[in-house]
Amino acid sequence: MLTLKKNISKALNITSIILVVMFLNSCGTTHKIKRNFKRADKENSFFKGFVLYNPTTKKELINYNGFKYFTPASNTKLFTFYTAYKTLEDSIIGLEYYKTKDSILIKGTADPSLLYGLETSKIIDFLKKQTDSIYLIDDTINENSFGSGWAWDDYQYYYMPEKSLFPMYGNLVKHAVNDSLQKSVPSYFKQNTLVLDTVSTTREFTKNIFYIQKNSEKINTVPFITSNQLVAKLLSEEIQKKIKLISTSKKYNFKTLKSVTSDELYKKMLIESDNFIAEQLLLQVGKKVSDSYSVKLAINYALTNYLEDLPQKPRWVDGSGLSRYNLFSPNDFVFLLEKMFHEITLQKLLNYFPVSNETNTINLKPFVHAKSGSLSNNYNLSGYLITKKGTVLIFSYMNNHYQIPTSKIKNTIHETLKLIYNNY
């Protein structure tokens, strides 16, 4: 019996020593990271903030400039995701329609999925099967096609397509030239595309006239200027049936047709950082909560009903983070990520997130699931870190206004997160 007591006592002592060592190790890591931030403040001219939080113990481990405002870029999509997740149903409404004796009236719903790399045959097959005349109602979203604070000269780049009520192809056209053979998808735009020896722009500012360089092997993806007239033409070509555009002030008792699952859009938005899907999702939220296709009203609803107790009141103006008017703090992102951690099962939650390219895997197992956000001179990363011991931590690491290569910023983030992985 005495021997047993001695063995138990010895085991407890060993365990205590191990726990003390682990505690001291994590404390040492915390102090090291804090020292690194203070030293960086003296050596660098740009602005950074970092918050590390344990959602299980509800303990804040590190907070450096966590209360200050940063330009979040695509980290904004985390707020868009949470808003859509809380508001929308399991499947997206892809079409509204009303049948008369000899015709069918259709109306867009801001669904971004149609012919945009997702399975959208439900809508196309439904329209193809119609034997009556098809009419597209001439209606629009309740705001401008571009968001507030978007850079006007980005109009020709793939990451800034227009918002619209009835988008097709993500409001993007793809051009390619192979062995002097030009191809455009949708093919409708081939007639408006010029192949030149050199090009300085890929599209006219106010017209759907496109330019592609001869012998260019890459595929050019360019936003097109959309309109209901254009949608009627593109949709007519797709289903091989004439669709006419009509204007009406009459109210119809529309039925709805679902398209893709919401999860498909959430994953594509977060993993691919798709700006277009982010904006269209908030349009759909706006419609559901205020009967108006408005990103602004969707944001106001989310801030009032889901996020009224954010640590710092943000300036939130769009769904994608394209706008430099957006302002959020690292504390805000950690607060949001904690809400998601407690409201969504961990396995499901992590599946929405990209495995960060800025952090290596450990023994082929990813340890960081996080959303990045970048604009020129700004790079941020916010999400979840699973330590060597299996502890889930939440972090937000934000960098604004630097003039050094972004690769150096990413390397610093990686080294910090790897240190945390090994020592917490």
Phi, psi and omega in degrees: 000318180296320178297319179298317179297320179296318180296318179296315179299319180296317180296320179295321178297317179297316180298318180298318179298317180298316180296319178297317179298317179297318180296314180296324180296315180292322177297318178297322178295317179302312180295323180296315180295318179298319178297321180298320179293318180295320178294320180297326178300324181281329185270332186248156180259355182266179192248131178220155178214148182211132175230134177235131190217141175259110185286344180279313178273351183057039181248129175277122185268318179218137173217108179238110184059029183294338183267356183271157184272140178229157169281116191275342187053225187287356170300338177304330182298339176295321177290323176297315179302310183297320179297314179293319181299321181283338191252315189276161179278182184293334178234152184272138173286117185262342184198144168249140181213155178219127182257134171253192181295324186228015181205168175227129178259133180236157183212140179288161182229016182069014177294123183277356195276341191299115178058038183234050175075015178234164180284103183238029183294338180303314182289312182297314181296322179299315181288324179296329183280348182290132177261345179272168177295142181250131180236132176263123180285131183280089181225161184223172172289169186263032178198181182291160180290332177252152181278161178293129178085006175285147180286120186298327185277007172268008184304334186265001184259145187304332186278000180228061174286162179289150169278148178199168183280327182229071182286149173224143180059023184067019185056036180231147173243140178252129179243144175209148175235119180229115183054047179067006178261115182270139178225138177229140176230115003289151185295341180306327186275356180300323181292342181254018184243129180252133177261119185236163178295318176222150178227145177250346177212155183260348179202147173295149185295318186248004183223155174275062173243122190245156179229136177224142184279136178299143178064018176278125184273342183276158176272125178268125178248119189228136175294144172249156177282119185261160176199164179293328176298317180293319179300318179300320179291313182295318180291324177299317178295322184291318184261357180059041175218146180287128175242126182256146179266133179227150174253138180204145175255000182287142178268131180245151176273079186292146166263161182242151177233124181281152178245263184262167175287151179297322181302323179300317180289319180299315181294316179296321180296313185280317184287320179266357184053054185276110181295319184298312180298320180301313181294317183292326177297319179291330173298318179293322176298315179304318179297319184289321186267342184221004183058034179215129179285083187220121175296319182301315181291327176296315179297314179300320179295315181297315181295328182278323189255332183249332192229034185290342183250029175302145181302314175237133179292119185277166163256109186238117188237344179215176182270335190264331187093009176295332185279136174278000174283338180298139176219119177225157176258157172304324177302321180298317182291320178296319177301313180296314181297327176291318177302315180296322180298321182274341184259341182236136179301145189301314181299316178295317182298313183294333179292340177282340189263146171289150168281117191303128177289345184274356180232130178291160173276156177250117184052043178067010179250122180293141179240355177236124175241105190208156177259127176269165177208124183221136165229169179303130179072012180220133175212130183224155177214124182222135180169217187240140177236127177256114186285173179303327180277357180090009179282132178269122177243152177251140179216157170219120182239113187239136180228123181231145167069034177269158177234027174254166179302139179300331179301325178292322177297314180297320179298319179296318177300314182300314182296322179294313182290326177293322177298318178294317179305317186280340192237357180251000000 
